[in-house]
Amino acid sequence: MKAWVSPTAVVGKRVKIGAGTKVWHFANLIGPDTIGADCMIGSYVQVDPHVSIGDRTRVQPYTVLSTHSLVGKDVFIGAGVVLTNAKYPPGKRLWQTVIGDGAVLGSKIVTLPGIKVGAGAVVGSGSLVAHDVPPGEVWYGNPATFRYDRTEYDRRMDEAERSAP
């Protein structure tokens, strides 16, 4: 299935978009970027140059993926997330932020430059991520700190889904 791009989205000439991906209204993909297959790029998302997004990743509206961000496969990024890259703006030196496969980032998170969020990790909404988050751990707060592991997160999510009306 071919990718779908909203007519109001701005997509640079050197952006590669995988099959089945949807790019919604007013998204801005500057390029050169690589967006995997079966992804969703929400409205008003800013994807700066030299960003890579893995297959089946969902990026919710109003998110900024700064230059050199590397986002894995099967990642969920909530609305209003900002992956920063400059420790001393407006300096020229940029640090890469890495989000591992299967990670979950809630809404309104800010990562400091150079942060790594490990595979399967979860960062709770509203967090400021000032330190690397190891794989399979759940962190939240300002600054974000370890709370429990992914197994406990999945148990709580399953419980919440079963009790939903």
N, C-alpha and C positions, 0 to 999 in steps of 0.2 A: 504494500500500500504506500502510495506517495505521501510525502509530508504535506501538511496544510499550513499555510501562513496567511494570517489575516491581512487584508489589503491595507490596513492602517499600521501594520508593523513595519519597522525599518530594519532591513537586513543587508549588511555589507556584502560586497561582491565576493569576498573570500571566506564566507561562512559556509561550512558544510553541515547540512541538516539531514539526519538519518530518516529512513522510511518510517512512516506512521507517526512521526512527531507532529505536534500541533503547537504553533506559535500564535498566541492570542493578541488581541488589540493593543496597539501602541507599545508593544515590546520593542526594544532597541538592541539589536545584535550587531555590534560594530565590526568584528572580525579583524584579523583572521581568527575564527573560532571553530570548534568542532562540537556539534550537538549530536548525541547518539540517536539510535532508533527508538521509537515508541516513547518519546519524552513528551512532557508538557511544559511549555514556557508560558507563564501566566501574563496577564495584561500588565503593562507598565514595568516589566522586568528590564533591567539594564545589564547586558552582558558585554563587559569591556573586552579589549583585544587580548588574544592569546589565552582564552579560557577553553577548557575541555570539560564536557559534561557526558557522563556515561549513559548507556542504554537504560531505558525505563525509569529515568529520574524525573521527578515532578518538582518544578520551581514555581511557587505560588506568587501572586501579584505583589508588586512594589518591592521586589528584591533587587539587590545590587551584587553582582558577582564581579569583583574587581580584577584587573589585569593579572594574569598568571594563575588565577584560581584553577584548581584541579578538583573536579567533583566526580566521584565514582559512579558505579552502576547501582540501580535500585535505591537511590537516595530520595528522601522527602525533605524539601526545604520549604518551611512555612512562609507566610506573608510577611513582608517587611524585614527580611534578613539582610544584613550587610556584611559581606566578607571583605575586610579592609586589607590594604597591602602596603601602605606607607607609614613607617614608624615615626617619621618626622616630616609631615606634609608642609609644603609642597615639594619635598626633596625628590630627586631622580631615582634613588635606590628603592626598588620594590621587592617585597617579600611574598613568596607563594603561600597561599592558604590551601590546604589539602583536606578534602572531605572523603572519607573512606567508603567503600561499597556498603550499602545497606544501612547507612547512618540516617538518623532522623533529627532534624533541626526544627524546633517549634517556631512560632512566630516571634518577630521583633527581637531577634538575636543579633548581637554584634560580635564578630570575632576580631581580635587584634591581629596585626600582620604576622604572617609566618606560622599561624596556628595549624595543628594537625588534629582532626577529629577522626578517630580510628574507625575501622570497619565495625558496623553493627552498634556503634555508640549512639546515645540519645542525649540531646541538649534541650532542656526545657525552655519554654517560652519566656521572653524577657531577659534572658541571660546575657551577661558580658563574659565572653570566653577569653581569658587572659593566659591560660596554660593549655598545653596539649591535653586532649581527652583520649585516654587509652581505649583500645577496641573493647566493645561489649560493656562499657560502663555508662551509667546515667548520671549526668551532671546538670545542675541548675543553680541559679542565684546570681548575685552581683557582688563579687566575681563568682563565676560558676565554680562549684566544688563537687566532689564525688558524693553521691547519695546512695546508690545501690547498683546492682548489675542488671544487664539486659533481660535475664531470666525473670527477675522480679517485675520489671517493666512490662514484659509480655503477659505475665500472670495478671497484673493489675488491669491491663488493657482488655484481656479476655473477660475478666470479671465485669468491667464497665460495659462491654458490649452485650453480655448476657443480661444485665440489669436494665438496659436501655428500653424505653417504652416502645 
